[in-house]
């Protein structure tokens, strides 16, 4: 995966599934699990934080002031090596 940062940062007041969030040295995506809990999945190392029953709870329990919502693109190329 390649992360391209064009530094268009918007203030963050809530999370939505699929939001890409940049913090100081990491990037995460907001995801919903099959059992309807919500997580922050860190794209840098694949770790996850959360397991909350609502997006609102995930936001209130894990949000930090340095987070910014960023625009992200996924590029699908040929087979992985």
PyMOL commands that set and color helices and strands:
alter all, ss='L'
color gray80, all
select helices_A, chain A and resi 55-62
alter helices_A, ss='H'
color red, helices_A
select strands_A, chain A and resi 20-22+27-32+38-42+48-52+68-70
alter strands_A, ss='S'
color yellow, strands_A
deselect
rebuild
show_as cartoon
